[in-house]
Amino acid sequence: MCSSVDVLRPFTLSGFNEGDQISVYVIQGLVNNGGAAMVTIEGETTQALAVNFTSGTPTIDNFTLINSTPFVVEADGLLKGSFNWDPVISGEGDIGGMILVITPIPEPSTWLLLTGGVSLLAVLRRRCR
């Protein structure tokens, strides 16, 4: 008799800037054949769902969003997670693909330069009148 054993495969995504907001989408595969892994990122767990996809190119709508709000990158620039499945119960524990949607957050100096530039343009325009 086979016993149930969880298999955990940790991963680390690097190279992000502090404050970046990242939405993570995953998909098990394009044919619903079971064996989808559970994906955990920064403590949020979702099962990578399969899609019965027969033609064309898959879009982000075919993927499963891990968390309803984007993950915010800490000072170390890392996003940590894991794939977890039970090979006895769910088979392979497939992950067919992952999409990262990264929204950079401007640094305070960027806002300062933008505000200064707009203020300077306003002053110059007023002088021209």
ChimeraX commands (.cxc) that place a marker at each C-alpha (Angstrom):
marker #1 position 0.00,0.00,0.00 radius 0.5
marker #1 position 1.34,3.44,-0.93 radius 0.5
marker #1 position 1.48,6.11,1.71 radius 0.5
marker #1 position 0.78,9.78,1.13 radius 0.5
marker #1 position 3.92,11.95,1.09 radius 0.5
marker #1 position 4.04,15.69,0.36 radius 0.5
marker #1 position 6.80,16.84,-1.96 radius 0.5
marker #1 position 7.95,20.42,-1.43 radius 0.5
marker #1 position 10.02,22.20,-4.08 radius 0.5
marker #1 position 11.08,25.68,-2.88 radius 0.5
marker #1 position 12.08,28.44,-5.29 radius 0.5
marker #1 position 13.33,32.03,-5.09 radius 0.5
marker #1 position 12.74,34.70,-7.73 radius 0.5
marker #1 position 15.31,37.49,-7.56 radius 0.5
marker #1 position 16.28,40.77,-9.18 radius 0.5
marker #1 position 13.30,42.85,-8.11 radius 0.5
marker #1 position 13.42,46.33,-6.60 radius 0.5
marker #1 position 12.13,47.07,-3.14 radius 0.5
marker #1 position 8.49,48.13,-3.35 radius 0.5
marker #1 position 7.78,46.46,-6.72 radius 0.5
marker #1 position 4.29,45.00,-6.80 radius 0.5
marker #1 position 4.12,41.55,-8.38 radius 0.5
marker #1 position 1.04,39.61,-9.43 radius 0.5
marker #1 position 1.76,35.92,-10.00 radius 0.5
marker #1 position -0.31,33.71,-12.28 radius 0.5
marker #1 position 0.19,29.93,-12.71 radius 0.5
marker #1 position -1.31,27.19,-14.86 radius 0.5
marker #1 position -1.18,23.42,-14.49 radius 0.5
marker #1 position -1.39,22.60,-18.15 radius 0.5
marker #1 position -3.52,22.97,-21.22 radius 0.5
marker #1 position -5.35,19.67,-20.80 radius 0.5
marker #1 position -7.16,18.85,-17.58 radius 0.5
marker #1 position -5.49,15.56,-16.68 radius 0.5
marker #1 position -5.16,16.01,-12.91 radius 0.5
marker #1 position -1.99,16.31,-10.89 radius 0.5
marker #1 position -1.95,20.07,-10.42 radius 0.5
marker #1 position 0.46,21.36,-7.80 radius 0.5
marker #1 position -0.31,23.71,-4.95 radius 0.5
marker #1 position 1.73,26.91,-5.36 radius 0.5
marker #1 position 2.69,28.94,-2.30 radius 0.5
marker #1 position 4.24,32.40,-2.59 radius 0.5
marker #1 position 4.94,34.51,0.50 radius 0.5
marker #1 position 2.45,32.42,2.50 radius 0.5
marker #1 position -0.44,32.53,-0.02 radius 0.5
marker #1 position -1.39,29.12,-1.44 radius 0.5
marker #1 position -3.45,28.38,-4.56 radius 0.5
marker #1 position -3.81,25.30,-6.74 radius 0.5
marker #1 position -2.57,25.71,-10.30 radius 0.5
marker #1 position -5.71,24.86,-12.26 radius 0.5
marker #1 position -5.77,23.12,-15.60 radius 0.5
marker #1 position -7.58,24.53,-18.60 radius 0.5
marker #1 position -9.16,22.52,-21.40 radius 0.5
marker #1 position -7.58,24.53,-24.17 radius 0.5
marker #1 position -7.91,23.18,-27.68 radius 0.5
marker #1 position -6.83,25.91,-30.08 radius 0.5
marker #1 position -5.06,29.24,-30.33 radius 0.5
marker #1 position -2.63,30.70,-27.83 radius 0.5
marker #1 position -3.36,30.75,-24.09 radius 0.5
marker #1 position -3.78,34.18,-22.50 radius 0.5
marker #1 position -3.41,35.40,-18.95 radius 0.5
marker #1 position -7.14,34.68,-18.52 radius 0.5
marker #1 position -6.28,30.95,-18.71 radius 0.5
marker #1 position -3.96,31.24,-15.70 radius 0.5
marker #1 position -4.83,31.21,-11.96 radius 0.5
marker #1 position -3.96,34.33,-9.92 radius 0.5
marker #1 position -2.11,33.34,-6.72 radius 0.5
marker #1 position -3.32,36.23,-4.56 radius 0.5
marker #1 position -6.03,38.85,-5.06 radius 0.5
marker #1 position -3.60,41.65,-4.16 radius 0.5
marker #1 position -0.08,41.94,-5.60 radius 0.5
marker #1 position 2.90,40.86,-3.51 radius 0.5
marker #1 position 5.14,43.76,-2.44 radius 0.5
marker #1 position 8.87,43.07,-2.69 radius 0.5
marker #1 position 10.91,43.65,0.46 radius 0.5
marker #1 position 14.37,45.24,0.67 radius 0.5
marker #1 position 16.14,41.96,-0.26 radius 0.5
marker #1 position 14.57,42.03,-3.76 radius 0.5
marker #1 position 13.36,38.42,-3.48 radius 0.5
marker #1 position 10.03,36.66,-3.90 radius 0.5
marker #1 position 10.03,33.22,-2.26 radius 0.5
marker #1 position 7.67,30.33,-2.75 radius 0.5
marker #1 position 7.25,26.62,-3.31 radius 0.5
marker #1 position 5.42,24.00,-5.34 radius 0.5
marker #1 position 3.82,21.33,-3.17 radius 0.5
marker #1 position 1.97,18.18,-4.17 radius 0.5
marker #1 position 1.24,14.66,-3.01 radius 0.5
marker #1 position 2.53,12.27,-5.69 radius 0.5
marker #1 position 0.43,9.38,-4.39 radius 0.5
marker #1 position -2.85,11.29,-4.43 radius 0.5
marker #1 position -2.47,13.82,-7.23 radius 0.5
marker #1 position 0.17,12.30,-9.47 radius 0.5
marker #1 position 2.78,14.53,-11.01 radius 0.5
marker #1 position 2.14,17.92,-9.41 radius 0.5
marker #1 position 2.54,19.78,-12.67 radius 0.5
marker #1 position 3.16,23.45,-13.18 radius 0.5
marker #1 position 2.82,24.21,-16.88 radius 0.5
marker #1 position 3.68,27.90,-16.71 radius 0.5
marker #1 position 4.00,31.03,-14.61 radius 0.5
marker #1 position 3.43,34.68,-15.51 radius 0.5
marker #1 position 4.77,37.56,-13.41 radius 0.5
marker #1 position 3.14,40.96,-13.84 radius 0.5
marker #1 position 5.51,43.52,-12.29 radius 0.5
marker #1 position 4.40,47.03,-11.42 radius 0.5
marker #1 position 7.40,49.15,-10.45 radius 0.5
marker #1 position 6.81,51.75,-7.77 radius 0.5
marker #1 position 8.63,55.05,-8.45 radius 0.5
marker #1 position 11.17,56.10,-5.86 radius 0.5
marker #1 position 10.55,59.33,-3.90 radius 0.5
marker #1 position 13.30,61.08,-5.87 radius 0.5
marker #1 position 11.34,60.40,-9.07 radius 0.5
marker #1 position 8.29,62.14,-7.62 radius 0.5
marker #1 position 10.49,65.04,-6.46 radius 0.5
marker #1 position 11.99,65.52,-9.94 radius 0.5
marker #1 position 8.56,65.31,-11.56 radius 0.5
marker #1 position 7.06,67.86,-9.17 radius 0.5
marker #1 position 10.07,70.18,-9.61 radius 0.5
marker #1 position 9.87,69.97,-13.40 radius 0.5
marker #1 position 6.14,70.70,-13.50 radius 0.5
marker #1 position 6.63,73.64,-11.10 radius 0.5
marker #1 position 9.42,75.05,-13.27 radius 0.5
marker #1 position 7.23,74.80,-16.38 radius 0.5
marker #1 position 4.42,76.63,-14.56 radius 0.5
marker #1 position 6.80,79.45,-13.55 radius 0.5
marker #1 position 8.21,79.77,-17.09 radius 0.5
marker #1 position 4.73,79.85,-18.60 radius 0.5
marker #1 position 3.67,82.57,-16.20 radius 0.5
marker #1 position 6.75,84.69,-17.10 radius 0.5
marker #1 position 5.96,84.38,-20.82 radius 0.5
marker #1 position 2.55,85.98,-20.36 radius 0.5
marker link #1:1,2 radius 0.2
marker link #1:2,3 radius 0.2
marker link #1:3,4 radius 0.2
marker link #1:4,5 radius 0.2
marker link #1:5,6 radius 0.2
marker link #1:6,7 radius 0.2
marker link #1:7,8 radius 0.2
marker link #1:8,9 radius 0.2
marker link #1:9,10 radius 0.2
marker link #1:10,11 radius 0.2
marker link #1:11,12 radius 0.2
marker link #1:12,13 radius 0.2
marker link #1:13,14 radius 0.2
marker link #1:14,15 radius 0.2
marker link #1:15,16 radius 0.2
marker link #1:16,17 radius 0.2
marker link #1:17,18 radius 0.2
marker link #1:18,19 radius 0.2
marker link #1:19,20 radius 0.2
marker link #1:20,21 radius 0.2
marker link #1:21,22 radius 0.2
marker link #1:22,23 radius 0.2
marker link #1:23,24 radius 0.2
marker link #1:24,25 radius 0.2
marker link #1:25,26 radius 0.2
marker link #1:26,27 radius 0.2
marker link #1:27,28 radius 0.2
marker link #1:28,29 radius 0.2
marker link #1:29,30 radius 0.2
marker link #1:30,31 radius 0.2
marker link #1:31,32 radius 0.2
marker link #1:32,33 radius 0.2
marker link #1:33,34 radius 0.2
marker link #1:34,35 radius 0.2
marker link #1:35,36 radius 0.2
marker link #1:36,37 radius 0.2
marker link #1:37,38 radius 0.2
marker link #1:38,39 radius 0.2
marker link #1:39,40 radius 0.2
marker link #1:40,41 radius 0.2
marker link #1:41,42 radius 0.2
marker link #1:42,43 radius 0.2
marker link #1:43,44 radius 0.2
marker link #1:44,45 radius 0.2
marker link #1:45,46 radius 0.2
marker link #1:46,47 radius 0.2
marker link #1:47,48 radius 0.2
marker link #1:48,49 radius 0.2
marker link #1:49,50 radius 0.2
marker link #1:50,51 radius 0.2
marker link #1:51,52 radius 0.2
marker link #1:52,53 radius 0.2
marker link #1:53,54 radius 0.2
marker link #1:54,55 radius 0.2
marker link #1:55,56 radius 0.2
marker link #1:56,57 radius 0.2
marker link #1:57,58 radius 0.2
marker link #1:58,59 radius 0.2
marker link #1:59,60 radius 0.2
marker link #1:60,61 radius 0.2
marker link #1:61,62 radius 0.2
marker link #1:62,63 radius 0.2
marker link #1:63,64 radius 0.2
marker link #1:64,65 radius 0.2
marker link #1:65,66 radius 0.2
marker link #1:66,67 radius 0.2
marker link #1:67,68 radius 0.2
marker link #1:68,69 radius 0.2
marker link #1:69,70 radius 0.2
marker link #1:70,71 radius 0.2
marker link #1:71,72 radius 0.2
marker link #1:72,73 radius 0.2
marker link #1:73,74 radius 0.2
marker link #1:74,75 radius 0.2
marker link #1:75,76 radius 0.2
marker link #1:76,77 radius 0.2
marker link #1:77,78 radius 0.2
marker link #1:78,79 radius 0.2
marker link #1:79,80 radius 0.2
marker link #1:80,81 radius 0.2
marker link #1:81,82 radius 0.2
marker link #1:82,83 radius 0.2
marker link #1:83,84 radius 0.2
marker link #1:84,85 radius 0.2
marker link #1:85,86 radius 0.2
marker link #1:86,87 radius 0.2
marker link #1:87,88 radius 0.2
marker link #1:88,89 radius 0.2
marker link #1:89,90 radius 0.2
marker link #1:90,91 radius 0.2
marker link #1:91,92 radius 0.2
marker link #1:92,93 radius 0.2
marker link #1:93,94 radius 0.2
marker link #1:94,95 radius 0.2
marker link #1:95,96 radius 0.2
marker link #1:96,97 radius 0.2
marker link #1:97,98 radius 0.2
marker link #1:98,99 radius 0.2
marker link #1:99,100 radius 0.2
marker link #1:100,101 radius 0.2
marker link #1:101,102 radius 0.2
marker link #1:102,103 radius 0.2
marker link #1:103,104 radius 0.2
marker link #1:104,105 radius 0.2
marker link #1:105,106 radius 0.2
marker link #1:106,107 radius 0.2
marker link #1:107,108 radius 0.2
marker link #1:108,109 radius 0.2
marker link #1:109,110 radius 0.2
marker link #1:110,111 radius 0.2
marker link #1:111,112 radius 0.2
marker link #1:112,113 radius 0.2
marker link #1:113,114 radius 0.2
marker link #1:114,115 radius 0.2
marker link #1:115,116 radius 0.2
marker link #1:116,117 radius 0.2
marker link #1:117,118 radius 0.2
marker link #1:118,119 radius 0.2
marker link #1:119,120 radius 0.2
marker link #1:120,121 radius 0.2
marker link #1:121,122 radius 0.2
marker link #1:122,123 radius 0.2
marker link #1:123,124 radius 0.2
marker link #1:124,125 radius 0.2
marker link #1:125,126 radius 0.2
marker link #1:126,127 radius 0.2
marker link #1:127,128 radius 0.2
marker link #1:128,129 radius 0.2
view
